[in-house]
Amino acid sequence: MTGTFEDLVREAASVSVAGWDFSWLDGRATEARPSWGYQRLMSARLTTATAALDIQTGGGEVLAEAAIFPPTMAATESWPPNIAKAAALLHPRGVVVVATPDEPPLPFADAAFDLVTCRHPATIWWGEIARVLRSNGTYFAQHIGPASVFELVEYFLGPQPRARRARDPDDEAAAARAAGLEIVDQRTERLRMEFDDIGAVIYFLRKVIWMVPGFTVDAHLDRLRRLHDQMQRQGPFIAHSTRTLIEAAKP
């Protein structure tokens, strides 16, 4: 994407970041995808479930790609712009979208679901996941892995040694077991990302708000300008995302 620094900033700072659709970045940023194909695997599990819950559904875009839903299908979301988008997308297909804070308890009865899914949860409440699962139920999710996109995070925040240790797959597996779940499958991959212009960086940080907490263009204008100049000289900004596929069963 060509344009002056001011033009790129103005455009990226004004576009809506509601929902979990990243199509605005087409032609401006790329990210390699995990080899396992989470959406396809999730959709297959939904076809055999009787009652399922998708937590932190975002704008419902990933869940909506499933062709078949079980007789009971619910989704939760905490961010108001996403709640409205998810409701508009999922209600016509019979999915109940529940507005709830991203903290326990989940607003459902014990043993309410035989499948709980989630793509990229901001927080993981293992005890609540275990509580709402029935015996022999399954939690199937794709988590953000450790130090994901930290090349970009640390460009703005400086070294983050403690944060780099968060989301360790071994720690997550231990927490799942402590909640009474058994790990059936767990895999982690590190994937290349490229940001082609400063607008793509701004859009990403506005949308994925936990990367650089409190990010605003005005507060980081000097760093953004330096990064823009660097990208003009050297080409795309390279980072790496990490993703963990996890499947856990309730005995």
FIDO-455420 format. One record per residue (C-alpha): residue number from 1; residue in three letters; x, y, z. Coordinates in Angstrom, 3 decimals. Layout:
<sites>
NUM;ALA;X;Y;Z $
...
</sites>
This chain:
<sites>
1;MET;0.000;0.000;0.000 $
2;THR;1.475;3.336;-1.041 $
3;GLY;0.844;6.735;0.490 $
4;THR;2.366;9.230;2.825 $
5;PHE;2.813;8.439;6.482 $
6;GLU;-0.025;10.831;7.314 $
7;ASP;-2.380;9.227;4.767 $
8;LEU;-1.667;5.704;5.972 $
9;VAL;-2.124;6.696;9.611 $
10;ARG;-5.358;8.561;8.936 $
11;GLU;-6.873;5.633;7.056 $
12;ALA;-5.886;2.932;9.556 $
13;ALA;-6.905;5.008;12.564 $
14;SER;-10.430;5.599;11.248 $
15;VAL;-11.476;2.185;9.899 $
16;SER;-13.747;0.036;12.074 $
17;VAL;-12.065;-2.772;14.022 $
18;ALA;-15.281;-4.458;15.179 $
19;GLY;-15.503;-8.212;14.780 $
20;TRP;-12.777;-10.722;14.097 $
21;ASP;-12.539;-10.321;10.327 $
22;PHE;-9.052;-9.301;9.179 $
23;SER;-9.886;-8.901;5.475 $
24;TRP;-8.954;-5.195;5.634 $
25;LEU;-5.350;-6.399;5.772 $
26;ASP;-5.580;-8.253;2.450 $
27;GLY;-2.693;-7.048;0.303 $
28;ARG;-1.139;-5.241;3.290 $
29;ALA;-0.139;-8.028;5.662 $
30;THR;0.218;-11.800;5.580 $
31;GLU;0.310;-14.533;8.194 $
32;ALA;1.080;-18.198;7.606 $
33;ARG;-1.639;-20.514;8.870 $
34;PRO;-1.191;-23.533;11.161 $
35;SER;-1.013;-26.842;9.354 $
36;TRP;-3.932;-28.407;11.224 $
37;GLY;-6.814;-26.212;9.934 $
38;TYR;-8.690;-25.287;13.113 $
39;GLN;-11.928;-24.176;11.489 $
40;ARG;-12.294;-27.413;9.523 $
41;LEU;-11.601;-29.551;12.594 $
42;MET;-13.976;-27.502;14.754 $
43;SER;-16.744;-27.769;12.162 $
44;ALA;-16.384;-31.551;12.051 $
45;ARG;-16.791;-31.774;15.821 $
46;LEU;-19.900;-29.597;15.755 $
47;THR;-21.632;-32.092;13.443 $
48;THR;-21.514;-34.794;16.127 $
49;ALA;-22.253;-32.617;19.187 $
50;THR;-25.674;-32.309;20.819 $
51;ALA;-24.982;-29.075;22.748 $
52;ALA;-22.005;-26.818;22.088 $
53;LEU;-20.609;-23.531;23.356 $
54;ASP;-18.158;-21.228;21.574 $
55;ILE;-16.552;-18.921;24.119 $
56;GLN;-15.058;-15.509;23.276 $
57;THR;-16.566;-15.828;19.810 $
58;GLY;-15.492;-12.358;18.665 $
59;GLY;-17.797;-11.241;15.870 $
60;GLY;-18.850;-14.834;15.291 $
61;GLU;-17.010;-15.068;11.969 $
62;VAL;-15.129;-18.303;12.679 $
63;LEU;-18.133;-20.078;14.188 $
64;ALA;-20.357;-18.938;11.319 $
65;GLU;-18.204;-20.822;8.812 $
66;ALA;-19.509;-24.120;10.206 $
67;ALA;-22.085;-25.672;7.903 $
68;ILE;-23.964;-27.570;10.627 $
69;PHE;-24.688;-26.624;14.248 $
70;PRO;-25.881;-29.006;16.977 $
71;PRO;-29.467;-28.694;18.268 $
72;THR;-28.218;-26.446;21.086 $
73;MET;-25.588;-23.886;20.087 $
74;ALA;-24.503;-20.917;22.193 $
75;ALA;-21.690;-18.377;22.014 $
76;THR;-20.310;-15.824;24.459 $
77;GLU;-18.607;-12.477;23.893 $
78;SER;-17.655;-9.554;26.127 $
79;TRP;-16.840;-6.642;23.795 $
80;PRO;-20.009;-4.690;22.800 $
81;PRO;-19.101;-4.056;19.124 $
82;ASN;-18.380;-7.763;18.701 $
83;ILE;-21.573;-8.774;20.516 $
84;ALA;-23.706;-6.843;18.048 $
85;LYS;-21.836;-8.252;15.072 $
86;ALA;-21.993;-11.833;16.369 $
87;ALA;-25.716;-11.544;17.091 $
88;ALA;-26.437;-10.266;13.581 $
89;LEU;-24.384;-13.061;12.046 $
90;LEU;-25.402;-15.987;14.254 $
91;HIS;-28.966;-15.338;15.430 $
92;PRO;-30.472;-16.098;11.996 $
93;ARG;-28.901;-19.545;12.260 $
94;GLY;-30.360;-20.255;15.683 $
95;VAL;-27.248;-19.567;17.756 $
96;VAL;-27.822;-17.862;21.116 $
97;VAL;-25.237;-15.108;21.650 $
98;VAL;-24.724;-14.263;25.325 $
99;ALA;-23.092;-11.002;26.430 $
100;THR;-20.935;-11.817;29.438 $
101;PRO;-17.769;-10.421;31.027 $
102;ASP;-14.539;-12.220;30.248 $
103;GLU;-14.329;-13.613;33.764 $
104;PRO;-15.960;-16.483;35.675 $
105;PRO;-18.516;-17.760;36.070 $
106;LEU;-19.835;-18.705;32.650 $
107;PRO;-23.609;-18.100;32.674 $
108;PHE;-24.510;-21.752;32.113 $
109;ALA;-25.418;-24.718;34.288 $
110;ASP;-23.008;-27.466;35.237 $
111;ALA;-22.592;-30.146;32.564 $
112;ALA;-24.548;-28.112;30.009 $
113;PHE;-22.427;-28.933;26.943 $
114;ASP;-20.668;-31.867;25.368 $
115;LEU;-18.393;-29.565;23.311 $
116;VAL;-16.773;-26.240;24.174 $
117;THR;-14.742;-24.482;21.473 $
118;CYS;-12.682;-21.316;21.308 $
119;ARG;-10.347;-19.664;18.840 $
120;HIS;-7.748;-17.356;20.394 $
121;PRO;-9.130;-16.823;23.898 $
122;ALA;-7.763;-13.772;25.677 $
123;THR;-8.071;-15.595;29.001 $
124;ILE;-8.657;-19.268;29.769 $
125;TRP;-10.791;-20.217;32.768 $
126;TRP;-10.104;-23.944;32.943 $
127;GLY;-12.283;-24.529;35.981 $
128;GLU;-15.301;-23.016;34.240 $
129;ILE;-14.653;-24.960;31.048 $
130;ALA;-14.529;-28.185;33.047 $
131;ARG;-17.657;-27.240;35.009 $
132;VAL;-19.902;-26.665;31.975 $
133;LEU;-18.658;-29.780;30.156 $
134;ARG;-20.522;-33.058;30.532 $
135;SER;-18.684;-36.262;31.334 $
136;ASN;-16.852;-37.376;28.170 $
137;GLY;-17.233;-33.840;26.842 $
138;THR;-14.448;-32.099;24.922 $
139;TYR;-12.751;-28.733;24.913 $
140;PHE;-11.332;-28.044;21.443 $
141;ALA;-9.505;-24.787;20.799 $
142;GLN;-6.744;-22.908;19.078 $
143;HIS;-4.818;-20.750;21.533 $
144;ILE;-2.354;-17.972;20.949 $
145;GLY;1.030;-19.393;21.898 $
146;PRO;3.963;-17.905;23.805 $
147;ALA;5.675;-14.705;22.623 $
148;SER;3.303;-14.340;19.687 $
149;VAL;4.123;-11.329;17.471 $
150;PHE;6.585;-10.194;20.127 $
151;GLU;8.841;-8.587;17.539 $
152;LEU;6.082;-5.977;17.220 $
153;VAL;5.137;-5.934;20.905 $
154;GLU;8.713;-5.310;22.018 $
155;TYR;9.277;-2.677;19.343 $
156;PHE;6.691;-0.554;21.177 $
157;LEU;7.086;-1.741;24.778 $
158;GLY;10.711;-2.806;25.006 $
159;PRO;11.868;-6.210;26.328 $
160;GLN;9.103;-8.235;27.988 $
161;PRO;10.864;-11.254;29.549 $
162;ARG;8.025;-12.132;31.915 $
163;ALA;5.319;-11.798;29.268 $
164;ARG;7.352;-13.988;26.928 $
165;ARG;6.797;-16.892;29.312 $
166;ALA;2.995;-16.553;29.259 $
167;ARG;0.874;-19.018;27.299 $
168;ASP;3.477;-21.763;27.572 $
169;PRO;1.803;-24.953;26.250 $
170;ASP;3.179;-27.054;29.116 $
171;ASP;1.741;-24.613;31.660 $
172;GLU;-1.636;-24.636;29.910 $
173;ALA;-1.695;-28.430;29.848 $
174;ALA;-0.897;-28.520;33.569 $
175;ALA;-3.691;-26.037;34.309 $
176;ALA;-6.156;-28.102;32.278 $
177;ARG;-5.203;-31.245;34.188 $
178;ALA;-5.525;-29.418;37.494 $
179;ALA;-9.118;-28.575;36.516 $
180;GLY;-9.857;-32.251;35.928 $
181;LEU;-9.377;-32.461;32.166 $
182;GLU;-7.218;-34.900;30.221 $
183;ILE;-5.073;-33.713;27.305 $
184;VAL;-5.965;-35.625;24.140 $
185;ASP;-3.938;-33.594;21.635 $
186;GLN;-1.647;-30.579;21.834 $
187;ARG;0.542;-29.047;19.099 $
188;THR;2.303;-25.703;18.715 $
189;GLU;3.599;-23.996;15.569 $
190;ARG;5.483;-20.744;14.954 $
191;LEU;4.362;-18.872;11.844 $
192;ARG;5.783;-16.025;9.765 $
193;MET;3.954;-12.685;9.548 $
194;GLU;4.701;-9.703;7.294 $
195;PHE;3.358;-6.151;7.690 $
196;ASP;3.770;-4.251;4.418 $
197;ASP;2.944;-0.733;5.616 $
198;ILE;2.441;1.244;8.805 $
199;GLY;-1.328;1.262;8.292 $
200;ALA;-1.369;-2.517;8.639 $
201;VAL;0.540;-2.251;11.923 $
202;ILE;-1.873;0.358;13.286 $
203;TYR;-4.952;-1.630;12.286 $
204;PHE;-3.548;-4.808;13.859 $
205;LEU;-2.719;-3.113;17.158 $
206;ARG;-6.113;-1.377;17.308 $
207;LYS;-7.870;-4.690;16.736 $
208;VAL;-5.748;-7.056;18.831 $
209;ILE;-5.887;-4.788;21.854 $
210;TRP;-3.906;-6.978;24.266 $
211;MET;-0.737;-6.821;22.159 $
212;VAL;0.168;-3.261;23.166 $
213;PRO;-2.312;-2.399;25.940 $
214;GLY;-3.771;1.074;25.615 $
215;PHE;-2.342;1.513;22.120 $
216;THR;-3.282;4.781;20.405 $
217;VAL;-1.772;6.473;17.390 $
218;ASP;-1.205;9.726;19.262 $
219;ALA;0.626;8.075;22.163 $
220;HIS;2.952;6.167;19.820 $
221;LEU;3.259;8.590;16.929 $
222;ASP;7.056;8.950;17.113 $
223;ARG;7.619;5.188;17.208 $
224;LEU;5.152;4.720;14.350 $
225;ARG;6.948;7.284;12.218 $
226;ARG;10.324;5.643;12.859 $
227;LEU;8.874;2.256;11.987 $
228;HIS;7.333;3.676;8.802 $
229;ASP;10.723;5.062;7.785 $
230;GLN;12.369;1.711;8.527 $
231;MET;9.803;-0.142;6.406 $
232;GLN;10.304;2.317;3.549 $
233;ARG;14.031;1.520;3.586 $
234;GLN;14.061;-2.178;4.424 $
235;GLY;10.707;-3.585;3.320 $
236;PRO;8.023;-5.398;5.330 $
237;PHE;8.230;-5.707;9.109 $
238;ILE;8.701;-9.402;9.909 $
239;ALA;7.198;-11.012;13.004 $
240;HIS;6.137;-14.488;14.051 $
241;SER;2.870;-15.660;15.560 $
242;THR;2.582;-18.812;17.644 $
243;ARG;-0.485;-21.022;17.776 $
244;THR;-1.354;-24.015;19.938 $
245;LEU;-4.021;-26.556;19.083 $
246;ILE;-5.419;-28.183;22.199 $
247;GLU;-8.011;-30.873;22.745 $
248;ALA;-8.907;-31.808;26.312 $
249;ALA;-11.542;-34.272;27.499 $
250;LYS;-13.540;-34.424;30.733 $
251;PRO;-13.422;-37.993;32.053 $
</sites>
